């Protein structure tokens, strides 16, 4: 369901109808307060998995008293996926500020899913047919990013990405590009030392393990067409370094994928769009792309 006041329920219902209630061999189910989906025009209330907690929909006006239903919907989806009742989950955007005010202890979906599944490390990857990219640090203020970097984190995250490319995306010999943190990847230490002291040692360790990994690379030259042809996924050091290029290239068909979990989870690559909620302007293309990718990953899983 996501944030009831945003476009999440609208695009979930629109995608459900556009796909005629199923994707491949998988029937679709909508998890949340049923009244929210019905209020968004759902024509098949048998597809609803209702939460016990109730929510009300006032487009554009999020309310803290909806937080429990939002959280319960995520928990229910994860439980269904872990039990095998669901092949994958697709989450609609949440309002992080509203959940935080209601006492939610996680900065976003990725961290909550990591806790619910007890995964050692969850990795957020944004994927489209033009680019796959993952940020090493996710929802951190930019000023705190350098202190959050470590060679170990780069190695662990990279191996999760490389494994997922094989397991879910049929890339038999995956290639990973690793971005630098500083302008020009540090310019040999003139513009910063993180490349020398943290990133390059991690890349060397990954290569010693037999992985095809390049870097640290200047982020400003990684994402043009010729650059993207040289790798299957890119690891960036912080949120916007990763998300700006994919949202520029694939705003409507980019998909947020959480790697490192024991379940398949995808999400549209956009937010709650409170300003257009309830106005008939929401575009379901990213939600449809997320559903399609979730089904493809579930069917390819090995």
Helices and strands as residue ranges (DSSP letters): H 8-18, E 22-23, E 26-27, E 30-32, H 34-39, G 45-47, E 48-50, G 64-66, H 67-83, E 89-91, H 96-101, H 109-117, E 123-127, E 132-135, G 142-144, H 145-148, H 151-169, E 175-179, G 183-186, H 194-194, I 195-199, H 200-208, E 212-217, G 219-221, H 225-228, E 233-236, H 239-249, E 255-259, E 265-268, H 285-300
